[in-house]
Amino acid sequence: MKTLVQLYSARNFTPWDRILDQVKSSAYDGVEGFFANYEDPAAFRRLLDERGLIMPQGHFGLDLLESNFEKAISIARTLGIDTVIAPWLAPEDRPADLAGWKILAARLDLLDHKLRGEGFDFAWHNHDFEFVAVENGLIPMDILLDAAPEMNWEADLGWILRAGGAPLDWLRARAERVIAVHLKDVQPNHATALEDGWADLGHGVSDWRPIFEEFEKLPYLKAHVAEHDNPVDLDRFLRRWSQSFKTLASQK
């Protein structure tokens, strides 16, 4: 099972060559890309190859995927990405009702079929807004997964926590859709705390042991992804996440 670092976590600590050195020295298998890594895909691929790191998956905005599909898959192929992940919607683009979420799901379903036709897996990555109920108490995350039935899910467990949800319940309910997990925790009083209320894996409020046990039951899980949306110390985050992951994985 791969351990990857979502490079969004490191955006404030460039240059990228130094960041990749830190990722390598912290014993991760590779990274998960985002838009800042795609400006010169061939050059970034060389940085990865020089360090023996992989980028098997990456976040791609819906605007790029829908407006310039060929460019998106060219970037992915150059970097060695096999799983394309749509990561987010700006607040002004988020559906406000059931009909809107079904329209979004139809767009994602179309992208899923196009990407599969090119040999890629496709997944949605959640934040917290997908867990705010719409009409009849329906949860948008359920709407997306039900209306785009072949699309995979990269479950960001930290954002589920932030939304007041239970990651364990979601992993159990959608076990066959989860292909990757983002692992980060929240601090007490997360709305006002340092580092935007996020915490390194194993250093927040959550009990991760039952969640790690559940990972063993996810048939298509390919990657555990280290992420922290706003760390003040990148080396600390990389080191503590790796240590906590190894401890939790050994206690299953």
SVG drawing of the C-alpha trace seen along z (x, -y; Angstrom):
<svg xmlns="http://www.w3.org/2000/svg" viewBox="-38 -33 56 40">
<polyline fill="none" stroke="black" stroke-width="0.4" points="0.0,0.0 1.5,-3.3 2.1,-6.3 1.9,-9.6 2.2,-13.3 -0.3,-15.7 2.0,-18.4 -0.6,-21.1 0.6,-20.7 4.0,-21.9 3.0,-24.8 4.4,-27.4 7.8,-25.7 9.2,-25.7 11.4,-25.1 10.0,-21.8 13.3,-20.0 14.0,-20.6 10.5,-19.5 10.9,-16.3 14.2,-15.7 12.2,-16.0 9.6,-13.6 12.2,-11.1 14.1,-11.3 10.9,-10.8 10.4,-7.4 7.2,-8.1 6.7,-6.2 5.7,-9.3 3.5,-12.3 0.0,-13.3 0.1,-16.3 -1.9,-19.5 -2.0,-22.3 1.2,-24.0 3.1,-20.9 1.8,-20.9 3.4,-24.0 6.3,-22.0 5.3,-18.4 8.4,-17.0 10.7,-19.0 8.7,-17.9 8.9,-14.3 12.7,-14.6 12.7,-15.8 10.6,-12.8 12.7,-10.3 16.0,-11.6 14.7,-10.8 13.0,-7.5 9.6,-9.0 6.3,-8.3 3.2,-10.5 0.5,-7.8 -2.4,-10.3 -3.1,-14.0 -5.7,-16.6 -7.1,-18.3 -9.6,-21.1 -13.0,-20.5 -12.4,-23.5 -9.3,-22.0 -10.8,-18.5 -13.9,-19.9 -12.3,-22.7 -9.0,-21.1 -9.3,-17.4 -6.4,-16.6 -4.1,-18.9 -5.1,-17.3 -4.4,-13.7 -1.1,-14.8 0.0,-16.2 -1.1,-13.0 0.7,-10.8 3.9,-12.8 4.0,-12.6 3.0,-8.9 -0.4,-9.6 -2.9,-6.8 -5.7,-8.2 -7.1,-11.6 -8.9,-13.2 -11.3,-16.2 -10.6,-17.9 -13.0,-20.8 -15.5,-23.4 -15.2,-27.1 -18.1,-28.3 -19.8,-30.1 -19.8,-26.9 -21.3,-24.6 -24.8,-23.3 -27.5,-24.6 -30.1,-21.9 -30.7,-18.3 -31.2,-19.2 -27.8,-21.0 -26.0,-18.1 -27.5,-15.7 -26.3,-17.9 -22.8,-17.9 -22.9,-14.1 -23.8,-13.8 -20.8,-15.9 -18.6,-13.7 -20.1,-10.6 -19.2,-11.8 -15.7,-12.6 -15.4,-9.2 -16.3,-7.5 -13.9,-9.7 -11.0,-9.0 -11.6,-5.3 -11.6,-5.3 -8.1,-6.8 -6.9,-4.2 -7.2,-6.3 -9.2,-5.9 -11.2,-8.9 -12.3,-9.9 -13.9,-12.7 -12.1,-14.2 -14.4,-15.6 -14.3,-18.7 -16.9,-19.5 -19.6,-21.0 -20.6,-17.6 -22.0,-16.7 -24.4,-19.5 -27.9,-18.0 -30.2,-19.3 -33.9,-18.5 -35.3,-15.5 -32.2,-15.3 -30.2,-13.9 -26.4,-14.2 -24.6,-15.5 -21.8,-12.9 -24.3,-10.2 -25.9,-11.9 -22.6,-12.1 -21.7,-8.5 -25.2,-7.2 -25.6,-9.2 -22.1,-8.6 -22.1,-4.9 -18.6,-4.0 -16.8,-7.0 -14.3,-6.3 -13.9,-8.3 -10.8,-9.7 -12.2,-10.1 -10.7,-13.0 -11.3,-11.9 -10.2,-15.2 -12.8,-17.1 -15.4,-14.5 -14.4,-15.2 -14.6,-18.9 -18.2,-18.5 -19.2,-16.7 -19.4,-13.3 -18.0,-9.9 -15.3,-8.6 -15.8,-5.1 -19.4,-5.1 -18.6,-6.4 -15.8,-3.9 -18.2,-1.1 -21.1,-2.4 -19.0,-3.1 -16.2,-0.5 -16.2,0.5 -15.9,-3.1 -12.9,-4.2 -9.5,-4.1 -7.5,-6.5 -7.8,-8.2 -6.5,-11.6 -5.4,-11.2 -5.4,-14.4 -6.9,-15.2 -8.5,-18.2 -7.6,-20.1 -10.1,-21.0 -11.9,-24.2 -10.7,-23.8 -12.4,-26.9 -9.9,-29.3 -6.9,-27.2 -3.3,-27.5 -2.7,-26.0 -6.4,-26.6 -7.4,-24.0 -5.8,-21.0 -3.6,-18.5 -1.0,-15.9 -2.2,-12.3 -2.1,-11.0 -1.9,-14.4 -5.5,-15.5 -8.8,-14.6 -9.6,-11.3 -9.2,-7.7 -7.6,-6.3 -7.3,-2.6 -10.7,-1.5 -10.3,-3.5 -7.1,-1.7 -8.7,1.6 -11.4,0.7 -8.8,-0.1 -8.1,3.6 -11.7,4.1 -11.5,1.7 -11.1,3.9 -9.8,1.2 -7.8,-1.1 -4.5,-2.0 -3.0,-4.9 -2.8,-6.5 -2.2,-10.2 -0.5,-12.5 -2.0,-16.0 -2.1,-19.1 -3.8,-22.1 -1.6,-24.7 1.4,-23.3 3.8,-25.9 6.6,-23.3 6.8,-20.9 9.5,-18.7 7.5,-18.2 4.4,-17.3 6.1,-14.8 8.0,-13.2 5.1,-13.0 2.6,-11.7 5.0,-9.0 5.7,-7.9 2.0,-7.9 1.1,-6.0 3.6,-3.3 2.4,-3.0 -1.2,-2.8 -0.6,-0.4 1.3,2.0 -1.6,2.0 -4.2,3.3"/>
</svg>
